[in-house]
Amino acid sequence: MANPYPWKHGNTSENTAAELDPRYETPLGAQEKADKAEQNAKTYTYALDDRFKAHAADQTVHVTQTDHNKLDGIEWGAEVNQNAYTVINGIPANAPMTELKILQGIGIRVTQDPDDRAITITATGPVDIDPIPLSKVYDAGNSAYLNAGTAAGNVPVLDENGKLDAVVVPAIAVTDTFLVATQADMLALVAQTGDVAVRTDLSKSYILKGTDPTVLANWQELLTPMSPVQSVAGKTGVVTLTKADVGLSNVTNESKATMFTSPALTGTPTAPTAAAATNNTQVATTGFVKQQGYLTWADFPFTYLRSGLLTLPASPAVLDVPITAVVEDSYSMRSGNTVVVPLDGWYSINILATVQDLPATNRLDLTINQNGTMLTSRQVVGFGAGAVTFLGFEEQRYLAATDVITFKTSQSGTGTYSLYNVHIRLTRLGRRP
């Protein structure tokens, strides 16, 4: 039997060149045919799928789901292409309608032509306007509701003379004044109620209280109150007084402007003594001046003190300035190395200190203390080796009696330096008023 697989040799599975021979159905050839058939099938299927999708999307041929939804909402027996109004002049209708009505009103006529279905709206003008109730007119004003007349609630109107009825505006009485010399002249006046007649013969005035001026009883005398002053200094009529009439015979009529210009006082003039704390422009008596107190030398305590040699230790040690010499000391203000203030008042405090060879990197401090609390202080930077550094200042402070004043000093370096010849002066300048 011939070998049906000539490309195989023995038991080997190796492919041979004979497999490519088209006369044989080789595995490679079969695979190629299978692959080609598969590719042709896919191509056909893809093309068929595209035609199917295009056919499904063709809304001319097929009814869409939206169309289905619309058709489902149409009731059985509904008319096709039925027009419906759902919104008229921007106002939604309560329900769709097929008929639109146009109604005429006051001053408006509506006509329609059944042939061309035209509607004509015509303004008829004031002739065809139906009566409008006054309550419907909103800008007529309150007077439109009222009747004309003179009764309560009426609107008054002018008469033929352009005046209001006297019932509406009563007559206004104007008082005239007449000067007459006799009663006959008064009764002959053409006067109205309220007019006044001044009688020069009686120095009296009368007012007409009735309507007839010819009746004497209609004239009422106007009463004038009597003056409470009957006489002045026993004089009546036109009174002219002199200084003797009022007990001022010794008074000279002199103006204030000249009375107090360089007055010359004689004798021992007196004046009230003001309180000790008074501070104004009134006259001060000798009593006022004396109660202010006399100022003497003892009212100005003064002390002048000096220190001896003091070695300043390294920082931060602080030492009291020793007072070794008293140049002058009124009131005995010096107490050891302190000064005790004898009187309240303003004091001038002057101090001058010198230190030898203080380096330019060091600082000399001098402090004045009041009752153990620092009152003020001063500092100076050294002038260097071979030089003397001076520290001086003047301070004014208000001190109270018995205040204890102390003086302390220090320097900021690490070495020791000599402080000497410290001058201290305290001078009382005065006191508060």
C-alpha positions as CSV (number, residue, x, y, z in Angstrom):
1,M,0.0,0.0,0.0
2,A,1.4,3.3,-1.0
3,N,2.2,5.8,1.8
4,P,-0.7,8.3,2.0
5,Y,1.6,10.9,3.6
6,P,4.7,11.0,1.4
7,W,6.0,13.9,3.2
8,K,6.6,11.9,6.3
9,H,9.7,9.7,6.4
10,G,9.5,6.8,8.8
11,N,8.4,7.7,12.3
12,T,9.6,11.2,12.1
13,S,7.3,14.1,12.3
14,E,9.5,16.5,10.5
15,N,8.0,18.5,7.7
16,T,9.5,18.1,4.3
17,A,9.6,20.4,1.3
18,A,7.0,18.1,-0.3
19,E,4.4,19.5,2.0
20,L,4.3,22.6,-0.2
21,D,3.3,20.6,-3.1
22,P,-0.3,21.6,-4.0
23,R,-1.1,18.1,-5.1
24,Y,-1.2,17.1,-1.5
25,E,-3.5,18.1,1.4
26,T,-0.8,18.9,3.8
27,P,-1.4,20.2,7.4
28,L,0.1,23.6,6.5
29,G,-2.1,23.9,3.4
30,A,-5.2,22.8,5.4
31,Q,-4.4,25.4,8.0
32,E,-4.1,28.1,5.4
33,K,-7.4,27.2,3.9
34,A,-9.0,27.2,7.4
35,D,-7.6,30.6,8.3
36,K,-8.8,32.0,5.0
37,A,-12.3,30.6,5.4
38,E,-12.5,32.0,8.9
39,Q,-11.4,35.5,7.7
40,N,-14.0,35.4,4.9
41,A,-16.6,34.4,7.4
42,K,-15.7,37.3,9.7
43,T,-15.6,39.8,6.8
44,Y,-19.1,38.7,5.7
45,T,-20.4,38.7,9.2
46,Y,-19.1,42.3,9.9
47,A,-20.6,43.5,6.7
48,L,-23.9,41.9,7.5
49,D,-23.8,43.3,11.0
50,D,-23.2,46.9,9.6
51,R,-26.2,46.5,7.2
52,F,-28.3,45.2,10.1
53,K,-27.4,48.2,12.3
54,A,-28.1,50.6,9.4
55,H,-31.4,48.9,8.8
56,A,-32.4,49.0,12.5
57,A,-31.5,52.7,12.6
58,D,-33.6,53.6,9.6
59,Q,-36.6,55.4,11.2
60,T,-38.3,55.5,7.8
61,V,-38.6,51.7,7.7
62,H,-38.9,51.1,11.5
63,V,-40.9,52.8,14.3
64,T,-38.7,54.1,17.1
65,Q,-39.4,53.6,20.8
66,T,-40.3,57.3,21.0
67,D,-42.9,56.8,18.3
68,H,-44.2,53.7,20.2
69,N,-44.6,55.9,23.3
70,K,-46.5,58.5,21.3
71,L,-48.8,56.0,19.7
72,D,-49.5,54.3,23.0
73,G,-50.7,57.7,24.3
74,I,-53.4,58.2,21.6
75,E,-56.8,57.1,22.6
76,W,-58.9,54.9,20.4
77,G,-61.0,57.0,18.0
78,A,-58.8,60.1,18.3
79,E,-58.9,62.5,15.3
80,V,-55.7,63.0,13.3
81,N,-54.1,66.4,13.0
82,Q,-56.5,68.0,15.5
83,N,-55.3,71.6,16.3
84,A,-55.3,72.5,20.0
85,Y,-54.6,75.7,21.9
86,T,-52.7,75.2,25.1
87,V,-51.2,78.7,25.7
88,I,-52.9,81.9,24.7
89,N,-51.1,85.2,25.0
90,G,-48.6,83.6,27.3
91,I,-51.3,82.3,29.7
92,P,-51.5,78.4,29.9
93,A,-55.0,77.1,29.2
94,N,-56.6,74.8,31.8
95,A,-57.1,72.2,29.0
96,P,-56.4,72.0,25.3
97,M,-59.1,73.7,23.3
98,T,-60.2,73.9,19.6
99,E,-62.2,77.1,19.8
100,L,-60.9,80.6,20.6
101,K,-63.5,83.2,21.6
102,I,-63.0,87.0,21.3
103,L,-65.6,89.0,23.3
104,Q,-66.3,92.7,22.9
105,G,-66.5,95.0,25.9
106,I,-67.1,98.7,26.8
107,G,-65.8,100.8,23.9
108,I,-64.8,97.8,21.9
109,R,-66.7,96.2,19.0
110,V,-65.7,92.8,17.6
111,T,-67.0,91.7,14.1
112,Q,-66.1,88.5,12.1
113,D,-66.4,87.5,8.5
114,P,-67.5,83.8,8.1
115,D,-66.2,83.7,4.5
116,D,-62.6,84.6,5.1
117,R,-62.7,84.0,8.8
118,A,-61.3,87.5,9.5
119,I,-62.0,89.1,12.9
120,T,-62.2,92.9,13.2
121,I,-61.7,94.7,16.6
122,T,-62.9,98.4,16.5
123,A,-62.7,101.0,19.3
124,T,-66.1,102.6,19.2
125,G,-65.1,105.8,21.0
126,P,-66.9,107.8,23.8
127,V,-70.2,107.7,22.0
128,D,-70.7,104.0,22.4
129,I,-69.1,103.8,25.9
130,D,-71.6,102.3,28.4
131,P,-72.0,104.1,31.7
132,I,-69.1,103.5,34.1
133,P,-69.8,103.3,37.9
134,L,-67.9,106.0,39.8
135,S,-66.6,103.3,42.1
136,K,-64.7,101.9,39.1
137,V,-62.8,105.1,38.5
138,Y,-59.8,105.1,40.8
139,D,-58.2,108.5,40.0
140,A,-61.3,110.8,40.3
141,G,-60.4,111.9,43.9
142,N,-62.6,112.2,47.0
143,S,-64.6,115.2,45.7
144,A,-66.1,113.1,42.9
145,Y,-68.1,111.2,45.5
146,L,-69.6,114.4,47.1
147,N,-72.5,116.6,46.2
148,A,-72.3,120.3,45.7
149,G,-74.0,122.5,48.3
150,T,-73.7,124.0,51.8
151,A,-74.8,121.0,53.9
152,A,-72.4,118.9,55.9
153,G,-70.3,116.7,53.6
154,N,-71.0,118.9,50.5
155,V,-68.5,120.5,48.3
156,P,-69.2,124.3,48.5
157,V,-69.4,126.3,45.2
158,L,-69.0,130.0,44.4
159,D,-72.0,132.2,43.7
160,E,-72.4,134.6,40.8
161,N,-70.1,137.1,42.4
162,G,-67.3,134.5,42.8
163,K,-67.8,134.3,46.6
164,L,-68.7,131.5,49.0
165,D,-72.1,131.5,50.7
166,A,-72.2,133.3,54.0
167,V,-73.4,130.1,55.6
168,V,-70.0,128.6,54.8
169,V,-67.9,131.6,55.7
170,P,-69.6,133.9,58.3
171,A,-68.9,137.6,58.1
172,I,-65.7,138.8,59.7
173,A,-66.0,141.7,62.2
174,V,-63.3,144.4,61.8
175,T,-62.9,146.8,64.7
176,D,-62.6,150.5,63.8
177,T,-61.5,153.2,66.3
178,F,-63.3,156.6,66.2
179,L,-62.1,159.7,68.0
180,V,-65.0,161.8,69.2
181,A,-65.3,164.9,71.4
182,T,-68.9,164.5,72.8
183,Q,-71.6,161.9,73.5
184,A,-73.6,163.2,70.5
185,D,-70.7,162.6,68.2
186,M,-70.4,159.0,69.5
187,L,-74.1,158.3,69.0
188,A,-73.9,159.8,65.5
189,L,-71.2,157.3,64.4
190,V,-71.8,154.8,61.6
191,A,-70.4,152.0,63.6
192,Q,-70.6,148.2,63.7
193,T,-70.5,145.8,66.6
194,G,-67.0,145.8,68.1
195,D,-66.0,149.4,67.0
196,V,-64.4,151.6,69.6
197,A,-65.1,155.3,70.3
198,V,-62.5,157.3,72.2
199,R,-64.1,160.2,74.1
200,T,-61.6,163.1,74.4
201,D,-64.0,165.0,76.7
202,L,-64.0,162.2,79.3
203,S,-60.6,160.6,78.6
204,K,-62.6,157.3,78.3
205,S,-63.2,154.7,75.6
206,Y,-66.4,152.8,74.7
207,I,-67.0,149.7,72.6
208,L,-70.2,149.1,70.7
209,K,-71.7,145.9,72.0
210,G,-75.0,146.0,70.2
211,T,-75.9,146.6,66.5
212,D,-77.4,150.1,66.8
213,P,-74.8,152.9,67.5
214,T,-77.5,155.5,68.2
215,V,-78.5,153.8,71.5
216,L,-76.3,154.9,74.4
217,A,-76.9,151.6,76.2
218,N,-75.2,149.7,73.3
219,W,-71.9,151.5,74.2
220,Q,-69.9,149.7,76.9
221,E,-67.2,151.7,78.7
222,L,-63.7,150.0,78.6
223,L,-62.3,149.9,82.1
224,T,-58.7,151.0,82.7
225,P,-57.0,149.5,85.8
226,M,-55.8,152.1,88.3
227,S,-52.0,152.5,88.6
228,P,-50.7,151.1,92.0
229,V,-48.3,154.1,92.2
230,Q,-50.2,157.2,93.4
231,S,-47.2,159.4,94.0
232,V,-43.3,159.4,93.9
233,A,-41.5,160.9,96.9
234,G,-44.7,162.7,97.8
235,K,-45.0,164.1,94.2
236,T,-47.7,163.5,91.7
237,G,-48.2,164.4,88.1
238,V,-45.1,164.7,86.0
239,V,-42.4,164.0,88.7
240,T,-38.8,165.1,88.5
241,L,-36.6,163.8,91.3
242,T,-33.4,165.1,92.8
243,K,-30.9,163.2,94.9
244,A,-32.3,165.0,98.0
245,D,-35.7,163.6,97.3
246,V,-34.4,160.1,97.8
247,G,-31.9,160.8,100.6
248,L,-28.7,160.9,98.5
249,S,-27.6,164.4,99.2
250,N,-24.0,163.3,99.8
251,V,-23.7,161.3,96.6
252,T,-21.6,162.6,93.7
253,N,-22.7,161.5,90.2
254,E,-19.4,160.1,88.9
255,S,-18.9,157.4,86.2
256,K,-17.3,154.1,87.0
257,A,-14.7,154.7,84.3
258,T,-13.2,157.6,86.2
259,M,-14.1,156.6,89.8
260,F,-11.5,153.8,89.9
261,T,-8.7,155.5,87.9
262,S,-5.8,156.0,90.4
263,P,-8.0,156.3,93.5
264,A,-6.3,157.9,96.5
265,L,-7.3,156.0,99.7
266,T,-6.7,157.6,103.0
267,G,-6.8,156.4,106.6
268,T,-6.8,152.6,107.1
269,P,-9.1,151.1,104.5
270,T,-10.2,147.6,105.2
271,A,-11.4,144.6,103.0
272,P,-12.5,141.0,103.6
273,T,-9.7,138.6,104.2
274,A,-9.9,135.7,101.8
275,A,-9.2,132.1,102.7
276,A,-5.5,131.0,102.5
277,A,-6.0,128.9,99.3
278,T,-7.8,131.7,97.4
279,N,-6.3,132.4,94.0
280,N,-8.2,135.1,92.1
281,T,-8.0,138.9,91.4
282,Q,-9.6,140.1,94.6
283,V,-7.8,142.5,96.9
284,A,-5.4,140.7,99.4
285,T,-5.4,142.1,102.9
286,T,-2.4,142.0,105.2
287,G,-4.1,139.1,107.0
288,F,-4.2,137.1,103.8
289,V,-0.6,137.8,103.0
290,K,0.5,136.8,106.5
291,Q,-1.4,133.5,106.6
292,Q,0.5,132.4,103.5
293,G,3.7,132.3,105.6
294,Y,6.9,134.2,105.5
295,L,9.7,132.8,103.4
296,T,13.2,132.8,105.0
297,W,16.5,131.2,104.3
298,A,15.4,128.3,106.4
299,D,12.7,127.6,103.8
300,F,15.3,126.6,101.3
301,P,17.4,123.7,102.7
302,F,20.6,123.1,100.9
303,T,23.4,120.4,101.2
304,Y,26.7,120.0,99.5
305,L,28.4,116.6,100.1
306,R,31.5,114.9,98.7
307,S,32.7,111.3,98.7
308,G,36.1,109.8,99.3
309,L,38.0,107.3,97.1
310,L,36.0,104.2,96.2
311,T,37.2,101.1,94.3
312,L,34.6,99.9,91.9
313,P,34.5,96.1,91.8
314,A,33.7,94.0,88.8
315,S,30.2,93.8,87.5
316,P,27.5,93.2,88.7
317,A,28.4,94.5,92.2
318,V,26.6,97.7,93.3
319,L,28.0,99.9,96.1
320,D,26.7,102.9,98.1
321,V,28.6,106.2,97.4
322,P,30.4,107.0,100.6
323,I,29.9,110.5,101.9
324,T,33.1,111.5,103.7
325,A,33.0,115.3,103.5
326,V,30.3,117.9,104.2
327,V,30.9,121.2,102.6
328,E,27.6,122.8,103.7
329,D,24.5,121.2,105.2
330,S,21.6,123.4,106.5
331,Y,18.9,121.6,108.4
332,S,21.5,118.7,109.0
333,M,20.2,116.8,106.0
334,R,23.1,114.3,105.8
335,S,22.7,111.0,107.7
336,G,25.7,108.7,107.1
337,N,25.8,108.0,103.4
338,T,22.1,109.2,102.9
339,V,20.3,112.5,102.8
340,V,17.0,112.9,104.7
341,V,14.6,115.5,103.2
342,P,13.5,118.0,105.8
343,L,10.6,119.8,104.0
344,D,8.2,119.0,101.2
345,G,9.0,120.7,97.9
346,W,10.8,120.7,94.6
347,Y,14.5,119.9,94.9
348,S,17.3,120.3,92.4
349,I,19.7,117.3,92.6
350,N,23.2,117.8,91.1
351,I,25.9,115.1,91.0
352,L,29.3,115.0,89.4
353,A,31.5,111.7,89.6
354,T,34.9,110.9,88.1
355,V,36.5,107.5,87.5
356,Q,40.1,106.7,86.4
357,D,41.1,104.5,83.4
358,L,37.6,103.3,82.7
359,P,37.8,101.4,79.3
360,A,35.7,102.5,76.3
361,T,34.0,99.1,76.5
362,N,32.8,99.7,80.1
363,R,29.8,101.7,81.4
364,L,29.7,103.7,84.6
365,D,26.2,103.7,86.3
366,L,25.0,106.2,89.0
367,T,21.6,105.7,90.6
368,I,19.6,108.0,92.9
369,N,17.1,106.1,95.1
370,Q,14.1,107.4,97.1
371,N,13.1,105.3,100.1
372,G,14.8,102.3,98.5
373,T,13.2,102.7,95.1
374,M,15.1,104.0,92.1
375,L,14.2,107.6,91.4
376,T,16.5,108.2,88.4
377,S,19.8,107.1,87.0
378,R,22.5,108.1,84.5
379,Q,25.2,106.2,82.6
380,V,28.4,107.0,80.7
381,V,30.9,105.0,78.6
382,G,34.5,105.1,79.7
383,F,37.1,107.3,78.0
384,G,39.8,104.6,78.1
385,A,43.1,104.0,79.9
386,G,45.0,107.1,81.0
387,A,41.9,109.3,80.9
388,V,39.4,110.4,83.5
389,T,35.7,109.7,82.7
390,F,33.2,112.3,84.0
391,L,29.5,111.6,84.8
392,G,27.3,114.5,85.8
393,F,23.7,115.3,85.7
394,E,21.1,117.7,87.2
395,E,17.5,116.4,88.0
396,Q,14.5,118.2,89.6
397,R,12.1,116.1,91.6
398,Y,9.3,116.7,94.1
399,L,10.4,115.2,97.4
400,A,8.4,114.8,100.6
401,A,9.6,115.4,104.1
402,T,11.4,112.4,105.7
403,D,12.2,110.9,102.3
404,V,15.6,109.1,102.5
405,I,17.8,109.6,99.4
406,T,20.7,107.2,98.7
407,F,23.3,107.1,95.9
408,K,24.6,103.9,94.4
409,T,27.2,103.2,91.7
410,S,28.5,100.3,89.6
411,Q,30.5,99.5,86.4
412,S,29.9,96.9,83.7
413,G,33.5,95.6,83.3
414,T,35.4,92.7,84.8
415,G,38.3,94.8,86.3
416,T,38.4,97.2,89.2
417,Y,38.5,101.0,88.8
418,S,38.9,104.0,91.2
419,L,35.9,106.3,91.7
420,Y,36.6,109.5,93.6
421,N,35.6,113.0,94.2
422,V,31.8,112.5,93.8
423,H,30.0,115.9,94.4
424,I,26.4,115.8,95.6
425,R,24.2,118.9,95.9
426,L,20.5,119.0,97.0
427,T,18.7,122.4,96.9
428,R,15.0,123.1,97.8
429,L,13.5,125.3,95.1
430,G,10.1,125.9,96.6
431,R,6.8,124.2,97.3
432,R,3.5,123.6,95.7
433,P,0.9,126.4,96.4
